[in-house]
Amino acid sequence: MSLKKQYLKSKPVCKVTFKLSKEEAKSAEKVRLVGDFNEWDLNTPPMKKLKDGSFSSTVALQKDNQYQFRYLLNDKEWQNDWHADAYVPSPVSLDENSVLSV
């Protein structure tokens, strides 16, 4: 897992690239990036699957904010990003959510 942050000089926006390796995705066929930035929409389009079996998605987020998120593997298994900036208890389960600060 990795998070790459690219701050734009012309706008108060940070482009964040989320990447999940094949091993981290547990060889999933489909991975969705779900979080505050897409209102936890379970039908959000899947991340792009790369030739090496990893998954990637880039999202433009407003600076000076924190966003909670998780990965949804094959629409049934939740996974955190262990390179997140922090973790907080989920308000809907006993799990934790990953937190991204931009």
N, C-alpha and C positions, 0 to 999 in steps of 0.2 A: 504494500500500500504506500502510496505517496501522495502528497499534496504539494502542488507547485503554485505559488502566488505571484501574479504579475500585476503590479499597480500601474494604472494608466496615468499619464501626466496631464492629459487633457480633460479628464473627468474624475469625479470622486468614486471610481469603480476599481475593483480588483477582479481580474480574470483568474479563476481558480481551476486548475486541472486536477481532477481526482483520477487516480489510477489504482487499479486492483489487479495484482498478478494472477496468473492462472492458478497457482497453488493457493493463494489467499481466497480466490473465488471458488475453491474446491471443485474445479473443473465444471462450473456451472455453465449452462447454455445461455442464460440470460441474467443480467444484473441490472437492477434499477437503483439510481441514486435518489433517495427520498429524504426530505428534510423541510426545515422552516421555509427555505427559498422556493419550494414548490408546493407548499401547504400540505406536506405529507401525503401527496397524491400517489396512491399505489398503482395508478395507471399511467404514470409518467413514462415517456418513451425510454426504452432500455439504453444503457450505456453502449458505446461502440465497442464491439469485440474486435480485437486486433489479431493479426496473423499468428502471433505467439500464444494466443489463448487468453491474454490479459484483456482488461476492460478499461476504457477511458472516457471521460466526459469533462467538458469545460463549461463553467458557469460564470457569468458576470454578476458580481455581488457588490452592493453598496459598501463603501469603506466605513470604518469606525462602528462596526456591528459584530455581533456574535450570532452564529447560526448553528443549530443542532441538526444532525443528520445521521443516517445509517445506510448501509447497503442492503438490498433485498435480493437474495440469490434464488433464482428460479421461482419467484413469487411465493416462497414459503419459509425461507431461513434468513434471519436477520444477522448482520455482521457489522461490527464497529470498525473504524479505521484507527489502527493503533499508532498512527503518526498524527493524530488529531492534537489540537492545542490543549484540550481539556476533555473531561467526561462529567456528565451530570446524570442523576437518576431520571429515568423516563417517567413522565406523569401517567403513562398508560400500562406499564408493565414493571416487573422487578428488574429489568435490564437497565443498562446505562446507554445514553446517547453520546455520540461523538460531538465535540464542539469545535467549530472553526472560528477563529478571530481574524478579521480583516480590517 
